[in-house]
């Protein structure tokens, strides 16, 4: 087993907690940081700290924000009659990159997954219905991922929204089965938004 001084070993251990970062990558990153000017490492440490101390979730849509409400919810140019329901804030960024959507969002913060012990009450579904009941909503776009859990969540929502007199649509072609919105290119995602279709409950 290789010996590292305690501060370096601690950094390597912490880096391994990041997604897709194994022991070798963590060690490589740690040695790279060791060679960085101290001012740069200080900036990096500060940026990591501020992500946790200065950011929160929008009280309306659930997006990551540094203000309340978030910039999208506060934008008067947004069409508040249309809500796009997504799983995570990453998906919001993916849709925004298409420049093809001008409505507002609702972040569920996950999907229904009985095997993982996640039910409707564990998601931001109640707040979605509160928004629909209190606003002049005309369309709800279900933009959960095309995974088994994403499809189950979409079906659950469409069943519970079907009697509210809304247009319920689902993003359609362009998204591969099992694909995550975060990794879909802008053109494909824009086509999926254009080709959304009404959900039959």
N, C-alpha and C positions, 0 to 999 in steps of 0.2 A: 504494500500500500504506500502511495506517495505521501510524503509529509509536506504540508504547506503551513506557513506561519498562520497563527490563529485568525488574524483579520482577513487574510486571503481565503482561508478555508471557510470562514463564515460567509464571505461574499459568494463563493462558489456554491455553497449550500443554499443560499437565498435565491440565487439565479436559477437553480434547478426547479424552483417552485413555479416558474413561468411555463406557460403552455409550450410544448414541443422543444423545450430546452433540456437536453440530457446532460450527463456529467462532462462529456468532452466539450460540448458547446459552451456550457457554463464556465469551464476552465478557460477556454479560449477568450470568452468575453471578459472574464475577470483579469486575465493578463493584459488584454487590450486596454481596459480601464486603468490598469496600473501604469501604463505608459502614457496615458493622457495627461496634459497639463492639469495641475491641481485646480485651476479656475474652471476648466471644463467638467471635471468630476463634481465640483461643487454645484455647477449649473444643472447637471444631470440629477444629482441628489435632490436639489430644490424642486425641479420639475416633477419628480416622482412624489415628493411630499405634497406639492400643491394639487396634484390630481386627487388626493384624498381629502385635503383640507378645504379646497376652494370650489370643488364641484359637488353637485347634488342632483337630485332627480326633479324634473318639473312637476309641480303639483297638479297640472292639468293633464299633460300627455304622457309623462314618465320619461321623457328624453333627458339625456345628460345635459346639464346646464350650469352656467356660472351666474345666472340671474333668474329671477322669478317674476312672471312666467318665462319660459325659454323664448329665444328669438323667433322661433316659428310660431308659437302660440300668440306672441305679441305682435306679429306682423299683420297690419290691417289689410294687406293685399291678398292674404290667404283666403281661400274659399272655405268657410267654416261649415258649409252644407255637406261637405264630403270628408269622411274620416277614413284613413287608411290604417287598418289594424295590423300590427307587426309584432314579431316575437321579442326582439331585442333592439337597443339603440343602434347597434351596428347596421341593422337592416334599414333604418331610417337614413343613415348616411349613404347607403348604397342607392336608395331610391332618389335621394336628393341629387346625386351625381348625374342622373339622367336628364335633369332639367325638364322633365316631362310631366311633373305633378305639382299642382298648386293648392291642394287641399291641406288639411291638418292630419295629425297622426294620433294613434293611441298605442303605446308600448305595453304589451302584456307582461313582460318580464319572464318569459318562458312559455312552455306549452303544457297541455294536459298530458301527463305521463304516469298512468297508474303503477307501472313497474317501478318507477322512481318515487312513488308516493306523492306525486303532484296532481292535485285535483283542481277544479275550477276556482275553489275558494282560495287557493294559493296564488292565483294570478290576479292581474288588475282587470278582472272582468266586471265586477260590480261597479267600478268607477266608469267603465265604458258605458254601461246601461244608464248610469246617472247622467253622463254627458248627453246621451241620445235623448233621454226624457226631458232634459232641461233646455235643449237647444233646437234649432231649426234644421235638424239633420235630414238630408234627403237620400244620401247614399253611404253605404258602408262597404269599403273594399277590404276583403279578407286576403291579406298578403303574408300569411304564414308560410313557412317553407314546405316544399313538397316531400316531407318525410312522413312516416307513419303518424308520429305525434302531431306534426303540423296539420296534417289532413284531419286527424281526429278533433283537433282544436277548432279548425275551420267548420267542421260538420256540427260540432256542439254550438258554436256561435250562430251559424245559419239557422239551426233549428229554433233557437231562442229569440232570434230576431225576425223570424218569418211573419209574425203577427203584428208587427209594428208599423206596417205600411211603408217600409223603406225599400229602396232598390239595394239588393244585396248582391255584390259582385265578387268574383274570385279572380286573382291574376291567373292568366291562362298559359298560352303557348310561349315557348322560349325558355322556361325554367325546367331543367332536367329533373327527373324523378330522383329524390334523395339529395338534391342540390340545396346549398345554403345561399341566400341572397347576397351575403357578404362577399362571395367569390364570383358572382355573376358579372359579366361585362355590361357596360352602360347601354349599349345598343340592344342586347338581348333583353335586359330588364325593361327598357323603354317599350319594346314590342310586347312584352308580357302585360304591361300596364294598359297599352292600347287595346289589347285583345281580351281584356277581362270580360267575363260573362256572368249573367245572372245565376245565382245559386238556387237550385230547386230543393226546397226543404222536404 
